[in-house]
């Protein structure tokens, strides 16, 4: 069992930045991968970024060059640094990991980009 708790969302103006955090209830050192997903109203949930245990990362084309995923195994936390935010980044952002045959999700954190 893994509990994931996201934080760091909020309201930000276009061009601004936010850093999301995802705290896991146990060590993430051995996790094969963790990811950030988002879901906007009326749209399907989509992968934003993913990081493997070896530190490899992948990003959705829409966020490449603006978002950075990282992890701190000492704090059991994964981060999503979001820069140059756009209104189309508005969504609920979820943390995810797949461990031992089960898919784990956090409760989500709302990000709203608006002037």
Secondary structure as UniProt FT lines:
FT   STRAND          4..7
FT   STRAND          10..12
FT   TURN            14..15
FT   STRAND          18..24
FT   TURN            29..30
FT   STRAND          33..39
FT   TURN            41..42
FT   STRAND          46..52
FT   TURN            53..54
FT   STRAND          57..59
FT   TURN            61..66
FT   STRAND          67..72
FT   TURN            73..76
FT   STRAND          77..82
FT   HELIX           87..89
FT   STRAND          91..99
FT   TURN            100..101
FT   STRAND          102..105
FT   STRAND          109..113
//
